Amino acid sequence: MGVSYKKLWKLLIDKDMKKRDLKEAANLSPSIITKLNQNRSVTVSTLARICTALNCRIEDMMEITQDDLE
């Protein structure tokens, strides 16, 4: 299983925000933005900070994906 943050990037577009804006609003480090870009796992507290900053729910910004290798 993996994660996809495509919904997050679409949400930013809908809110007319850039990744830099998200970084500042949710107090994220550059390494967390890199992890999100690469669809890698981040902590639940990070997801909560993003949800708070964007006023959204977790399912509005990410989804669980099935790996082809399973």
Secondary structure, DSSP 8 states (H G I E B T S, - for coil): -EEE-HHHHHHHHHTT--HHHHHHHTT--HHHHHHHHTT----HHHHHHHHHHHT--GGGT-EEE--TT-
